[in-house]
Amino acid sequence: MHETVIARRIIDDAQKKAGKGGEIESIILDVGELGPIHDHELREILETLTKWKIKIKEIKAKAKCNCGHSGHPKVLERGHEFCLYVCEKCGKVPKLYEGGDIRIRQVTVKKAKKVKN
């Protein structure tokens, strides 16, 4: 159920960005391809928990290895809550610098309706 924990954290963060009393209409997320949850799983749980329009952009993974190689790592295995990857050049574990996390890019708040007296 870590998907629900991640989704609830995103919901809380988005509501903080919307401000007190702000009703969220939509959010745009950047989801790393090697992040803690697949983008389609995240979309599914957020659509279950909210009525927001959700747009997700997958961010490709980029890594830098001590051997000097930079680029997309070779993914050996990806499972529930884990991902094993290595440098394509030397086979050692590189440092991931992009594509490993989830970020809220934008939160759109519904505009208040004007009421005539």
BADRENDO-136971 format. One record per atom (N, C-alpha, C, O): residue number from 1; atom name; z, x, y. Coordinates in steps of 0.1 Angstrom, whole numbers, plus 2048, in hexadecimal, padded with zeros to 3 digits. Example, Ala and Ser with C-alpha at 12.3 -4.5 7.8 and 13.67 -1.06 7.14 Angstrom:
2
{1,'N',{84E,884,7C7}}
{1,'CA',{84E,87B,7D3}}
{1,'C',{84E,884,7DF}}
{1,'O',{855,88E,7DF}}
{2,'N',{847,880,7EA}}
{2,'CA',{847,889,7F5}}
{2,'C',{84F,881,800}}
{2,'O',{850,886,80B}}
***
This chain:
117
{1,'N',{800,808,7F4}}
{1,'CA',{800,800,800}}
{1,'C',{800,808,80D}}
{1,'O',{803,803,817}}
{2,'N',{7FC,815,80C}}
{2,'CA',{7FC,81D,818}}
{2,'C',{7F2,818,821}}
{2,'O',{7F3,81B,82D}}
{3,'N',{7E8,811,81D}}
{3,'CA',{7DD,80C,825}}
{3,'C',{7E4,802,830}}
{3,'O',{7E0,802,83B}}
{4,'N',{7ED,7FA,82B}}
{4,'CA',{7F4,7F1,834}}
{4,'C',{7FC,7F8,83E}}
{4,'O',{7FD,7F4,84A}}
{5,'N',{803,803,83A}}
{5,'CA',{80B,80A,843}}
{5,'C',{802,811,84E}}
{5,'O',{806,810,85A}}
{6,'N',{7F7,816,84A}}
{6,'CA',{7EE,81C,854}}
{6,'C',{7E8,811,85D}}
{6,'O',{7E8,813,869}}
{7,'N',{7E4,806,858}}
{7,'CA',{7DF,7FB,860}}
{7,'C',{7E9,7F6,86A}}
{7,'O',{7E6,7F4,876}}
{8,'N',{7F6,7F4,865}}
{8,'CA',{800,7F0,86E}}
{8,'C',{803,7FA,87A}}
{8,'O',{806,7F6,885}}
{9,'N',{802,806,876}}
{9,'CA',{804,811,881}}
{9,'C',{7F9,810,88B}}
{9,'O',{7FB,811,897}}
{10,'N',{7ED,80E,887}}
{10,'CA',{7E1,80C,890}}
{10,'C',{7E3,800,898}}
{10,'O',{7E1,800,8A4}}
{11,'N',{7E7,7F5,892}}
{11,'CA',{7EA,7E8,89A}}
{11,'C',{7F4,7EB,8A4}}
{11,'O',{7F2,7E6,8B0}}
{12,'N',{800,7F1,8A1}}
{12,'CA',{80A,7F4,8AB}}
{12,'C',{805,7FD,8B6}}
{12,'O',{808,7FA,8C2}}
{13,'N',{7FE,807,8B3}}
{13,'CA',{7F8,810,8BD}}
{13,'C',{7EE,809,8C6}}
{13,'O',{7EE,80B,8D2}}
{14,'N',{7E6,800,8C0}}
{14,'CA',{7DC,7F9,8C8}}
{14,'C',{7E3,7EF,8D1}}
{14,'O',{7DF,7ED,8DD}}
{15,'N',{7EE,7E9,8CD}}
{15,'CA',{7F5,7DF,8D5}}
{15,'C',{7FC,7E7,8E1}}
{15,'O',{7FD,7E1,8EC}}
{16,'N',{801,7F3,8DE}}
{16,'CA',{807,7FB,8E9}}
{16,'C',{7FC,7FE,8F3}}
{16,'O',{7FF,7FD,8FF}}
{17,'N',{7F0,801,8EF}}
{17,'CA',{7E5,804,8F8}}
{17,'C',{7E1,7F8,900}}
{17,'O',{7DD,7F9,90C}}
{18,'N',{7E2,7EC,8FA}}
{18,'CA',{7DE,7E0,901}}
{18,'C',{7E8,7DC,90B}}
{18,'O',{7E5,7D5,915}}
{19,'N',{7F4,7E1,90A}}
{19,'CA',{7FF,7DE,914}}
{19,'C',{806,7D1,911}}
{19,'O',{801,7C9,909}}
{20,'N',{811,7CF,918}}
{20,'CA',{819,7C3,915}}
{20,'C',{811,7B6,919}}
{20,'O',{80C,7B5,924}}
{21,'N',{810,7AD,90F}}
{21,'CA',{809,7A0,912}}
{21,'C',{7FA,7A1,910}}
{21,'O',{7F4,797,911}}
{22,'N',{7F5,7AD,90D}}
{22,'CA',{7E6,7AE,90B}}
{22,'C',{7E2,7AA,8FD}}
{22,'O',{7E8,7AE,8F3}}
{23,'N',{7D9,7A0,8FD}}
{23,'CA',{7D4,79B,8F0}}
{23,'C',{7C8,7A3,8EC}}
{23,'O',{7BD,7A2,8F4}}
{24,'N',{7C8,7AA,8E1}}
{24,'CA',{7BD,7B2,8DD}}
{24,'C',{7B2,7AA,8D8}}
{24,'O',{7B3,7A1,8D0}}
{25,'N',{7A6,7AE,8DD}}
{25,'CA',{799,7A7,8D8}}
{25,'C',{792,7B0,8CE}}
{25,'O',{78E,7AB,8C3}}
{26,'N',{792,7BD,8D0}}
{26,'CA',{78B,7C6,8C7}}
{26,'C',{790,7D4,8C8}}
{26,'O',{797,7D8,8D2}}
{27,'N',{78E,7DC,8BE}}
{27,'CA',{791,7EA,8BE}}
{27,'C',{785,7F2,8B8}}
{27,'O',{77E,7ED,8B0}}
{28,'N',{784,7FF,8BD}}
{28,'CA',{77B,808,8B7}}
{28,'C',{783,814,8B2}}
{28,'O',{78B,819,8B9}}
{29,'N',{780,817,8A5}}
{29,'CA',{788,822,89F}}
{29,'C',{77E,82D,89A}}
{29,'O',{773,82A,896}}
{30,'N',{783,839,89B}}
{30,'CA',{77D,845,895}}
{30,'C',{784,847,888}}
{30,'O',{790,84A,889}}
{31,'N',{77E,847,87D}}
{31,'CA',{784,849,870}}
{31,'C',{77E,855,869}}
{31,'O',{772,855,866}}
{32,'N',{786,85F,867}}
{32,'CA',{781,86B,860}}
{32,'C',{77D,869,852}}
{32,'O',{784,862,84A}}
{33,'N',{772,86E,84E}}
{33,'CA',{76D,86C,840}}
{33,'C',{777,872,835}}
{33,'O',{776,86D,82A}}
{34,'N',{77F,87B,839}}
{34,'CA',{789,880,830}}
{34,'C',{797,87C,834}}
{34,'O',{7A1,883,830}}
{35,'N',{798,872,83C}}
{35,'CA',{7A5,86D,840}}
{35,'C',{7AD,866,835}}
{35,'O',{7A9,866,82A}}
{36,'N',{7B9,861,839}}
{36,'CA',{7C2,85B,82F}}
{36,'C',{7BD,84E,828}}
{36,'O',{7C3,849,81F}}
{37,'N',{7B2,848,82E}}
{37,'CA',{7AD,83B,829}}
{37,'C',{79E,83A,82C}}
{37,'O',{79A,83F,837}}
{38,'N',{797,834,823}}
{38,'CA',{789,832,825}}
{38,'C',{787,828,830}}
{38,'O',{78F,81F,832}}
{39,'N',{77C,82A,838}}
{39,'CA',{779,821,843}}
{39,'C',{778,812,83F}}
{39,'O',{77D,809,846}}
{40,'N',{771,80F,833}}
{40,'CA',{770,801,82F}}
{40,'C',{77D,7FB,82B}}
{40,'O',{77F,7EF,82D}}
{41,'N',{786,803,825}}
{41,'CA',{793,7FE,821}}
{41,'C',{79B,7FB,82E}}
{41,'O',{7A2,7F1,82F}}
{42,'N',{79A,804,838}}
{42,'CA',{7A1,801,844}}
{42,'C',{79C,7F5,84B}}
{42,'O',{7A4,7ED,850}}
{43,'N',{78F,7F3,84C}}
{43,'CA',{789,7E7,852}}
{43,'C',{78F,7DA,84B}}
{43,'O',{793,7D1,851}}
{44,'N',{78F,7DB,83E}}
{44,'CA',{793,7CF,836}}
{44,'C',{7A1,7CB,839}}
{44,'O',{7A4,7BF,83B}}
{45,'N',{7AA,7D5,839}}
{45,'CA',{7B8,7D2,83B}}
{45,'C',{7BB,7CD,84A}}
{45,'O',{7C3,7C4,84C}}
{46,'N',{7B4,7D4,854}}
{46,'CA',{7B5,7D0,862}}
{46,'C',{7B0,7C1,864}}
{46,'O',{7B6,7BA,86C}}
{47,'N',{7A5,7BE,85D}}
{47,'CA',{79F,7B1,85F}}
{47,'C',{7A9,7A6,858}}
{47,'O',{7A9,79B,85D}}
{48,'N',{7B0,7AA,84E}}
{48,'CA',{7BA,7A1,848}}
{48,'C',{7C6,79F,851}}
{48,'O',{7CB,794,852}}
{49,'N',{7CA,7AA,858}}
{49,'CA',{7D6,7A9,860}}
{49,'C',{7D4,7A5,86E}}
{49,'O',{7DE,7A1,875}}
{50,'N',{7C8,7A5,873}}
{50,'CA',{7C5,7A2,881}}
{50,'C',{7B9,798,882}}
{50,'O',{7B2,796,878}}
{51,'N',{7B7,794,88E}}
{51,'CA',{7AA,78C,891}}
{51,'C',{7A1,794,89A}}
{51,'O',{798,78E,8A1}}
{52,'N',{7A3,7A1,89B}}
{52,'CA',{79C,7AA,8A4}}
{52,'C',{78E,7AD,89E}}
{52,'O',{78B,7AC,892}}
{53,'N',{785,7AF,8A8}}
{53,'CA',{778,7B5,8A4}}
{53,'C',{77A,7C4,8A2}}
{53,'O',{781,7CA,8AA}}
{54,'N',{776,7C9,897}}
{54,'CA',{779,7D7,893}}
{54,'C',{76C,7DF,892}}
{54,'O',{763,7DB,88A}}
{55,'N',{76A,7EA,899}}
{55,'CA',{75F,7F2,898}}
{55,'C',{765,800,893}}
{55,'O',{76E,805,899}}
{56,'N',{75E,805,889}}
{56,'CA',{763,812,884}}
{56,'C',{757,81C,883}}
{56,'O',{74D,819,87F}}
{57,'N',{75A,828,889}}
{57,'CA',{750,833,888}}
{57,'C',{756,83D,87F}}
{57,'O',{761,842,881}}
{58,'N',{74F,841,874}}
{58,'CA',{753,84B,86B}}
{58,'C',{750,859,872}}
{58,'O',{745,85C,876}}
{59,'N',{75B,861,872}}
{59,'CA',{759,86F,877}}
{59,'C',{758,878,86B}}
{59,'O',{761,879,863}}
{60,'N',{74D,880,86B}}
{60,'CA',{74A,889,860}}
{60,'C',{754,895,861}}
{60,'O',{758,899,86B}}
{61,'N',{758,89A,855}}
{61,'CA',{761,8A5,854}}
{61,'C',{75B,8B2,858}}
{61,'O',{74F,8B5,855}}
{62,'N',{763,8BA,85F}}
{62,'CA',{75F,8C7,863}}
{62,'C',{76B,8D0,860}}
{62,'O',{776,8CD,863}}
{63,'N',{768,8DC,85A}}
{63,'CA',{773,8E5,857}}
{63,'C',{76F,8F3,85A}}
{63,'O',{763,8F7,85C}}
{64,'N',{779,8FC,85C}}
{64,'CA',{777,90A,85F}}
{64,'C',{77F,912,854}}
{64,'O',{78B,90F,852}}
{65,'N',{778,91B,84E}}
{65,'CA',{77F,923,844}}
{65,'C',{781,932,849}}
{65,'O',{77B,936,852}}
{66,'N',{78B,938,842}}
{66,'CA',{78E,946,846}}
{66,'C',{783,94F,843}}
{66,'O',{782,95A,849}}
{67,'N',{779,94B,83A}}
{67,'CA',{76E,954,837}}
{67,'C',{764,954,843}}
{67,'O',{75A,95B,843}}
{68,'N',{766,94B,84D}}
{68,'CA',{75D,94A,858}}
{68,'C',{754,93E,858}}
{68,'O',{74D,93B,862}}
{69,'N',{753,937,84D}}
{69,'CA',{74A,92C,84C}}
{69,'C',{750,920,853}}
{69,'O',{75C,91D,851}}
{70,'N',{747,919,85A}}
{70,'CA',{74B,90C,861}}
{70,'C',{741,901,85D}}
{70,'O',{735,904,85B}}
{71,'N',{746,8F5,85B}}
{71,'CA',{73D,8EA,858}}
{71,'C',{744,8E0,84F}}
{71,'O',{750,8E0,84E}}
{72,'N',{73B,8D8,848}}
{72,'CA',{741,8CE,83F}}
{72,'C',{746,8D4,833}}
{72,'O',{73F,8DC,82C}}
{73,'N',{753,8D1,82F}}
{73,'CA',{758,8D6,823}}
{73,'C',{752,8CF,816}}
{73,'O',{74D,8C4,817}}
{74,'N',{753,8D6,80B}}
{74,'CA',{74F,8D1,7FE}}
{74,'C',{75A,8C8,7F9}}
{74,'O',{765,8CE,7F6}}
{75,'N',{758,8BB,7F7}}
{75,'CA',{762,8B2,7F2}}
{75,'C',{762,8B3,7E3}}
{75,'O',{758,8B0,7DC}}
{76,'N',{76D,8B7,7DD}}
{76,'CA',{76E,8B8,7CE}}
{76,'C',{773,8AA,7C8}}
{76,'O',{76E,8A6,7BE}}
{77,'N',{77C,8A4,7CF}}
{77,'CA',{781,897,7CA}}
{77,'C',{788,890,7D5}}
{77,'O',{78F,896,7DE}}
{78,'N',{786,883,7D6}}
{78,'CA',{78D,87B,7E0}}
{78,'C',{792,86F,7D8}}
{78,'O',{78B,867,7D2}}
{79,'N',{79F,86D,7DA}}
{79,'CA',{7A6,862,7D3}}
{79,'C',{7AE,85A,7DD}}
{79,'O',{7AD,85B,7E9}}
{80,'N',{7B7,852,7D7}}
{80,'CA',{7C0,84A,7DF}}
{80,'C',{7CB,853,7E5}}
{80,'O',{7D3,858,7DE}}
{81,'N',{7CB,855,7F2}}
{81,'CA',{7D4,85D,7FA}}
{81,'C',{7D2,86C,7F8}}
{81,'O',{7DB,873,7FD}}
{82,'N',{7C7,871,7F3}}
{82,'CA',{7C5,87F,7F2}}
{82,'C',{7B6,883,7F3}}
{82,'O',{7AE,87A,7EF}}
{83,'N',{7B4,88F,7F7}}
{83,'CA',{7A6,894,7F7}}
{83,'C',{7A6,8A3,7F5}}
{83,'O',{7AE,8AA,7FB}}
{84,'N',{79F,8A8,7EB}}
{84,'CA',{79E,8B6,7E8}}
{84,'C',{790,8BB,7ED}}
{84,'O',{786,8B6,7E9}}
{85,'N',{790,8C5,7F5}}
{85,'CA',{784,8CB,7FA}}
{85,'C',{785,8DA,7FB}}
{85,'O',{790,8E0,7FC}}
{86,'N',{77A,8E1,7FB}}
{86,'CA',{779,8EF,7FC}}
{86,'C',{76E,8F4,805}}
{86,'O',{765,8EC,809}}
{87,'N',{76E,900,809}}
{87,'CA',{763,906,811}}
{87,'C',{757,907,809}}
{87,'O',{757,90B,7FD}}
{88,'N',{74C,903,80E}}
{88,'CA',{73F,903,807}}
{88,'C',{73A,911,804}}
{88,'O',{733,914,7FA}}
{89,'N',{73F,91B,80C}}
{89,'CA',{73B,929,80B}}
{89,'C',{743,931,801}}
{89,'O',{73E,937,7F8}}
{90,'N',{750,930,802}}
{90,'CA',{759,939,7FA}}
{90,'C',{762,931,7F0}}
{90,'O',{767,938,7E7}}
{91,'N',{763,924,7F1}}
{91,'CA',{76B,91D,7E7}}
{91,'C',{779,91C,7EA}}
{91,'O',{781,915,7E3}}
{92,'N',{77E,922,7F5}}
{92,'CA',{78C,921,7F9}}
{92,'C',{78E,914,802}}
{92,'O',{785,90E,806}}
{93,'N',{79B,911,804}}
{93,'CA',{79E,905,80C}}
{93,'C',{79D,908,81B}}
{93,'O',{7A5,911,820}}
{94,'N',{794,902,822}}
{94,'CA',{792,904,830}}
{94,'C',{79C,8FB,838}}
{94,'O',{7A2,8F2,832}}
{95,'N',{79D,8FE,845}}
{95,'CA',{7A5,8F5,84E}}
{95,'C',{79C,8EA,853}}
{95,'O',{792,8ED,85A}}
{96,'N',{7A0,8DE,851}}
{96,'CA',{798,8D2,856}}
{96,'C',{79C,8D1,865}}
{96,'O',{7A7,8CF,869}}
{97,'N',{791,8D0,86E}}
{97,'CA',{794,8CE,87C}}
{97,'C',{78E,8C1,881}}
{97,'O',{790,8BE,88D}}
{98,'N',{787,8BA,879}}
{98,'CA',{781,8AE,87D}}
{98,'C',{77E,8A5,871}}
{98,'O',{77B,8AA,866}}
{99,'N',{780,898,872}}
{99,'CA',{77D,88F,867}}
{99,'C',{788,88D,85D}}
{99,'O',{786,888,852}}
{100,'N',{795,890,861}}
{100,'CA',{7A0,88E,858}}
{100,'C',{7AA,884,85D}}
{100,'O',{7B5,882,857}}
{101,'N',{7A7,87D,868}}
{101,'CA',{7B1,874,86E}}
{101,'C',{7AB,867,873}}
{101,'O',{79F,865,872}}
{102,'N',{7B3,85E,878}}
{102,'CA',{7AF,852,87E}}
{102,'C',{7B3,851,88D}}
{102,'O',{7BE,855,890}}
{103,'N',{7AA,84E,895}}
{103,'CA',{7AD,84D,8A4}}
{103,'C',{7A8,83F,8A9}}
{103,'O',{79D,83A,8A6}}
{104,'N',{7B0,83A,8B2}}
{104,'CA',{7AC,82E,8B9}}
{104,'C',{7A4,833,8C5}}
{104,'O',{7A9,83A,8CE}}
{105,'N',{797,82F,8C6}}
{105,'CA',{78E,834,8D0}}
{105,'C',{78F,82A,8DC}}
{105,'O',{78F,82E,8E8}}
{106,'N',{790,81D,8D9}}
{106,'CA',{790,813,8E4}}
{106,'C',{797,806,8DF}}
{106,'O',{796,802,8D4}}
{107,'N',{79E,800,8E9}}
{107,'CA',{7A4,7F3,8E6}}
{107,'C',{79F,7EA,8F1}}
{107,'O',{7A0,7ED,8FD}}
{108,'N',{79A,7DF,8EE}}
{108,'CA',{795,7D5,8F7}}
{108,'C',{79E,7C9,8F7}}
{108,'O',{7A1,7C3,8ED}}
{109,'N',{7A3,7C5,903}}
{109,'CA',{7AC,7BA,905}}
{109,'C',{7A5,7AE,90A}}
{109,'O',{79C,7AF,913}}
{110,'N',{7A9,7A2,905}}
{110,'CA',{7A2,796,90A}}
{110,'C',{7A6,794,918}}
{110,'O',{7B1,796,91C}}
{111,'N',{79D,78F,920}}
{111,'CA',{79F,78C,92E}}
{111,'C',{7A7,77F,92F}}
{111,'O',{7A4,776,927}}
{112,'N',{7B0,77F,938}}
{112,'CA',{7B8,772,93A}}
{112,'C',{7AF,768,940}}
{112,'O',{7A7,76A,949}}
{113,'N',{7B0,75B,93B}}
{113,'CA',{7A8,750,940}}
{113,'C',{7AF,74B,94D}}
{113,'O',{7BB,74A,94E}}
{114,'N',{7A6,748,956}}
{114,'CA',{7AB,743,963}}
{114,'C',{7AE,734,962}}
{114,'O',{7A6,72D,95C}}
{115,'N',{7BA,731,967}}
{115,'CA',{7BE,723,966}}
{115,'C',{7BF,71D,974}}
{115,'O',{7C5,723,97D}}
{116,'N',{7B8,712,976}}
{116,'CA',{7B8,70B,984}}
{116,'C',{7C4,702,984}}
{116,'O',{7C7,6FB,97A}}
{117,'N',{7CA,701,98F}}
{117,'CA',{7D6,6F8,991}}
{117,'C',{7D1,6EB,997}}
{117,'O',{7D9,6E2,999}}
***
